[in-house]
Amino acid sequence: MKLALLTLAATFAIAQPAAAQSSSEKSSAQQQAAKPPSQQPAPDPFAGAPAAKPDDVNSIDHILVALYDVISGPPGERDWNRFRSLFIPTAHLTSTGKAPDGSVRVHPNSVDDYANGAGAYFLKNGFFEKPIVNRIQTYGNVAQVFSSYESRHAAGEAPFARGINSIQLLHDGKRWWIASIIWDSERPDNPLPAEYAK
């Protein structure tokens, strides 16, 4: 009986700190949940992005070079991990233009949507794109680039398409990220402005 009482006392002594700890954790979680949204810890906007090559993202000029380089090449696979590493995971790539009937077309894509769609095309088709003129504007940690481009099926060929990429970027204190790209193609009613067609 005495042994049973001692065992019971020991069990009670062990359980009390555990219960207190559980209660403390619960109270902390309740306090966290009670905070207004503005005081809640923000989710990491870069979580899930592959590690980038440092030289690809240490300047605006370098990330632009990497962007055009990674999608260009003869028919075959592209380095889609390198491509994804240039973008924040929630970035969008949006093409716009006109259909034959004159209606405006807008096609937004996630980074994965673009990689899957363009990847299937690049497996069978050569594609080389390079900038003509990059006009860069910056303010604080954000940048906007109007980048005119020309696209070819093979290096050295005449371009089959030209247009302008509007590229939005941000700096997180360590590196540059692409947040968005929107582009439109040159056509008879939409020629490249002279300053972008050098």
C-alpha positions as CSV (number, residue, x, y, z in Angstrom):
1,M,0.0,0.0,0.0
2,K,2.8,2.4,0.9
3,L,4.6,1.5,-2.4
4,A,1.3,2.3,-4.3
5,L,1.0,5.6,-2.6
6,L,4.6,6.5,-3.4
7,T,4.0,5.5,-7.0
8,L,0.9,7.6,-7.1
9,A,2.6,10.6,-5.7
10,A,5.5,10.3,-8.2
11,T,3.1,10.0,-11.1
12,F,1.2,13.1,-9.9
13,A,4.5,15.1,-9.6
14,I,5.5,14.2,-13.1
15,A,2.1,14.9,-14.6
16,Q,1.8,18.4,-13.1
17,P,4.7,20.0,-15.0
18,A,3.6,18.2,-18.2
19,A,0.1,19.6,-17.7
20,A,1.4,23.0,-16.9
21,Q,3.6,22.9,-20.1
22,S,0.6,21.7,-22.2
23,S,-1.5,24.5,-20.7
24,S,1.3,27.1,-21.4
25,E,1.7,25.9,-25.0
26,K,-2.1,26.1,-25.5
27,S,-2.2,29.6,-24.0
28,S,0.6,30.7,-26.3
29,A,-1.2,29.3,-29.3
30,Q,-4.4,31.0,-28.3
31,Q,-2.5,34.3,-27.9
32,Q,-1.0,33.9,-31.3
33,A,-4.4,33.1,-32.9
34,A,-5.9,36.2,-31.1
35,K,-3.4,38.6,-32.7
36,P,-4.8,40.7,-35.6
37,P,-3.7,39.7,-39.1
38,S,-1.3,42.6,-39.3
39,Q,0.7,41.1,-36.3
40,Q,0.7,37.5,-37.5
41,P,4.0,36.2,-38.8
42,A,4.0,36.6,-42.6
43,P,4.5,33.4,-44.7
44,D,7.8,33.2,-46.5
45,P,7.1,34.4,-50.1
46,F,10.2,32.7,-51.4
47,A,9.6,29.2,-49.9
48,G,9.7,26.5,-52.4
49,A,11.9,28.3,-55.0
50,P,15.0,26.3,-56.1
51,A,18.4,27.7,-55.0
52,A,19.6,30.1,-57.7
53,K,23.1,30.5,-59.1
54,P,24.5,33.5,-57.2
55,D,25.8,35.1,-60.5
56,D,22.3,34.8,-62.0
57,V,20.6,37.0,-59.4
58,N,23.1,39.4,-57.9
59,S,22.1,42.2,-60.3
60,I,19.3,43.3,-62.6
61,D,21.5,42.9,-65.6
62,H,22.5,39.4,-64.6
63,I,19.0,38.1,-64.0
64,L,17.9,39.5,-67.4
65,V,20.8,37.6,-69.0
66,A,19.8,34.4,-67.2
67,L,16.1,34.8,-68.1
68,Y,16.8,35.0,-71.8
69,D,19.6,32.4,-71.7
70,V,17.6,29.7,-69.9
71,I,14.8,29.6,-72.4
72,S,17.1,29.7,-75.5
73,G,18.6,26.8,-77.3
74,P,18.2,24.1,-79.9
75,P,15.3,21.6,-79.7
76,G,15.6,19.8,-76.3
77,E,15.1,20.1,-72.6
78,R,15.7,23.4,-70.8
79,D,17.0,23.8,-67.2
80,W,13.6,24.5,-65.6
81,N,15.1,24.5,-62.1
82,R,17.3,27.4,-63.1
83,F,14.3,29.0,-64.7
84,R,12.2,28.6,-61.5
85,S,15.0,29.9,-59.3
86,L,14.7,33.3,-61.0
87,F,11.1,33.9,-59.9
88,I,9.2,34.2,-56.7
89,P,7.0,31.1,-56.5
90,T,3.7,33.1,-57.0
91,A,5.0,35.0,-60.1
92,H,2.9,35.2,-63.2
93,L,3.9,35.2,-66.9
94,T,1.2,36.8,-69.0
95,S,1.0,37.0,-72.8
96,T,-1.3,39.5,-74.5
97,G,-2.0,40.2,-78.1
98,K,-4.8,40.3,-80.7
99,A,-6.7,37.5,-82.4
100,P,-7.4,37.6,-86.2
101,D,-10.8,39.0,-85.4
102,G,-9.3,41.9,-83.5
103,S,-10.2,40.8,-80.0
104,V,-7.6,41.1,-77.3
105,R,-6.1,37.8,-76.0
106,V,-4.8,37.6,-72.4
107,H,-3.2,34.3,-71.2
108,P,-1.8,34.4,-67.6
109,N,0.4,31.5,-66.6
110,S,2.1,30.5,-63.3
111,V,5.8,29.7,-63.5
112,D,4.9,26.0,-63.6
113,D,2.3,26.5,-66.3
114,Y,4.8,28.3,-68.5
115,A,7.5,25.6,-67.9
116,N,5.1,22.8,-68.8
117,G,3.7,24.5,-71.9
118,A,6.9,26.0,-73.3
119,G,8.8,22.9,-72.3
120,A,6.7,20.7,-74.6
121,Y,7.3,23.2,-77.5
122,F,11.0,23.5,-76.8
123,L,11.5,19.7,-76.9
124,K,10.6,19.8,-80.6
125,N,11.5,23.3,-81.7
126,G,14.6,25.5,-81.5
127,F,14.0,28.8,-79.8
128,F,16.5,31.6,-79.3
129,E,15.4,34.9,-77.7
130,K,17.6,37.9,-76.9
131,P,16.9,41.4,-75.8
132,I,17.2,44.4,-78.2
133,V,17.0,47.2,-75.7
134,N,16.5,47.0,-71.9
135,R,15.1,50.2,-70.2
136,I,15.5,49.8,-66.4
137,Q,13.8,51.9,-63.8
138,T,14.4,51.3,-60.1
139,Y,12.9,52.7,-56.8
140,G,14.0,51.2,-53.5
141,N,13.7,47.5,-53.7
142,V,11.6,47.3,-56.8
143,A,12.5,47.6,-60.5
144,Q,10.6,47.7,-63.8
145,V,12.2,46.8,-67.1
146,F,10.8,47.3,-70.6
147,S,12.8,44.8,-72.6
148,S,12.3,44.6,-76.3
149,Y,13.2,41.2,-77.7
150,E,13.6,39.3,-80.9
151,S,12.9,35.5,-81.3
152,R,14.5,33.1,-83.7
153,H,14.2,29.4,-84.4
154,A,17.9,29.1,-84.9
155,A,20.9,31.2,-84.0
156,G,21.8,33.5,-87.0
157,E,18.3,33.3,-88.6
158,A,16.2,36.3,-89.2
159,P,13.8,36.8,-86.2
160,F,10.3,35.4,-86.6
161,A,8.9,37.6,-83.8
162,R,9.7,40.8,-81.9
163,G,7.9,42.5,-79.0
164,I,8.3,43.9,-75.5
165,N,8.6,42.1,-72.2
166,S,7.5,44.2,-69.2
167,I,9.4,42.7,-66.3
168,Q,8.8,43.5,-62.6
169,L,11.5,42.6,-60.1
170,L,12.1,43.0,-56.4
171,H,15.1,42.8,-54.2
172,D,14.9,41.0,-50.8
173,G,18.1,42.4,-49.4
174,K,20.2,39.5,-50.7
175,R,19.2,39.0,-54.4
176,W,16.9,40.0,-57.2
177,W,13.7,38.1,-58.0
178,I,11.3,38.3,-61.0
179,A,7.8,38.9,-59.7
180,S,5.9,39.2,-63.0
181,I,6.4,39.3,-66.8
182,I,3.8,40.6,-69.3
183,W,4.5,40.7,-73.0
184,D,3.0,41.8,-76.3
185,S,4.2,41.0,-79.8
186,E,4.9,43.3,-82.7
187,R,2.3,43.3,-85.4
188,P,1.3,45.7,-88.3
189,D,-0.9,47.8,-86.0
190,N,1.6,47.5,-83.1
191,P,5.2,48.2,-84.4
192,L,8.1,48.5,-82.0
193,P,8.8,52.1,-81.0
194,A,12.0,53.3,-82.7
195,E,13.8,53.6,-79.3
196,Y,13.2,49.8,-78.7
197,A,14.0,48.7,-82.2
198,K,17.7,49.5,-82.5
